[in-house]
Amino acid sequence: LMKIAMAEAGGEGKECMALVMLTVLNRVQSDKFPNSIYEVIHQVTNGTYQFTPVYNGSFNKAIPSEECKEAFNLVTSGWNNSQGALYFESCSGESWHSRNLKLLYTSGKMKFYK
C-alpha cells in the first residue's frame, strides 16, 4: 500500500497518500475488483493497467517516505475520509473518469471518484 501511495501521490501530502491507500482497500472490498491488495494494484483490464506506476515501473522503484509511513499509520488507525472512492486520477481537464464517474472530492492535485 505504501509503495502505490508513494508512486501515485508522493508529492501530494499525507492525507492524499492515505486516500490512495484507502481507494485500493475500497477496491479490495468491492465486488467489481479483485479481492487482494496485490491483485488490485497489479490488475490489468483489457490490456490496460489500473495503476500507471505499475505499468511504467515506478511502483517497483518507490521507496515510502516518512510522510507516507505516517499516512499508512493514519489508515491503519481507522481514519477513513475516502467516501468509498474506487478511482482517482491526477490529470486536469476532461477524462474518462470525469465523463463516466461521480467526482467525490479533490485532495492535492488528485481527484477521487466513485
C-alpha positions in Angstrom: 0.0 0.0 0.0 2.8 2.4 0.9 4.6 1.8 -2.4 1.5 2.5 -4.6 0.6 5.6 -2.5 4.2 6.9 -2.8 4.3 6.3 -6.6 0.9 7.8 -7.2 0.8 10.7 -4.7 4.2 11.1 -3.1 4.2 14.9 -3.6 0.7 15.5 -2.5 0.9 15.1 1.2 0.0 12.6 3.9 -3.8 12.8 3.6 -3.7 12.3 -0.2 -1.4 9.3 0.1 -3.8 7.9 2.8 -6.7 8.4 0.4 -4.9 6.5 -2.4 -4.3 3.6 0.1 -8.0 3.7 1.1 -9.0 3.6 -2.6 -7.1 0.4 -3.0 -8.7 -1.0 0.1 -12.1 0.1 -1.1 -11.5 -1.8 -4.3 -10.5 -5.0 -2.4 -13.9 -4.8 -0.6 -15.8 -4.2 -3.8 -17.3 -7.0 -5.9 -16.1 -5.1 -9.0 -12.4 -5.7 -8.4 -10.0 -8.5 -7.2 -10.1 -9.3 -3.5 -6.5 -8.8 -2.5 -4.3 -5.7 -2.3 -1.7 -7.3 -4.6 -4.2 -8.2 -7.2 -5.9 -4.8 -7.2 -2.6 -3.0 -7.6 -1.5 -5.3 -10.4 -4.8 -5.6 -12.2 -4.8 -5.3 -16.0 -8.2 -5.0 -17.7 -8.4 -5.3 -21.5 -4.7 -4.6 -21.7 -4.8 -1.5 -19.5 -3.1 -1.3 -16.2 -5.3 0.1 -13.5 -2.3 2.0 -11.9 0.2 3.8 -14.2 3.1 3.3 -11.8 2.8 -0.5 -12.2 2.9 -0.1 -16.0 5.8 2.3 -16.1 7.9 0.6 -13.4 7.9 3.5 -10.9 5.9 1.3 -8.5 8.8 -1.1 -8.2 11.3 1.8 -7.5 9.1 3.6 -5.0 10.6 4.0 -1.5 8.0 5.2 1.0 8.9 8.4 2.8 8.3 9.1 6.4 5.2 11.0 5.4 4.0 8.0 3.5 4.5 5.9 6.6 2.5 8.4 8.6 -0.3 8.1 6.0 -0.2 4.3 6.4 -0.4 4.7 10.2 -3.4 7.1 9.7 -5.2 4.4 7.6 -4.4 1.5 10.0 -5.6 3.5 13.0 -9.0 3.7 11.4 -9.1 7.1 9.7 -11.2 7.0 6.6 -12.4 10.0 4.7 -12.4 8.2 1.4 -16.2 8.3 0.9 -16.0 4.9 -0.7 -13.8 6.1 -3.6 -12.9 3.5 -6.1 -10.9 5.6 -8.6 -8.5 8.5 -8.7 -6.6 10.5 -11.2 -4.1 13.3 -11.3 -4.8 14.8 -14.7 -6.6 18.0 -15.3 -9.4 18.7 -17.8 -11.8 16.1 -19.2 -11.0 12.4 -18.9 -12.7 9.0 -18.9 -13.1 9.4 -15.1 -14.7 12.8 -15.3 -17.1 11.7 -18.1 -18.1 8.3 -16.5 -17.8 8.6 -12.8 -19.1 10.7 -9.9 -16.4 13.1 -8.6 -16.3 12.8 -4.8 -13.6 15.3 -3.9 -10.1 16.6 -4.7 -7.0 16.2 -2.5 -3.9 18.0 -3.6 -3.8 17.5 -7.4 -5.7 14.2 -7.2 -9.4 13.8 -8.0 -11.3 10.9 -6.4 -14.3 9.2 -7.9 -16.9 6.6 -7.4 
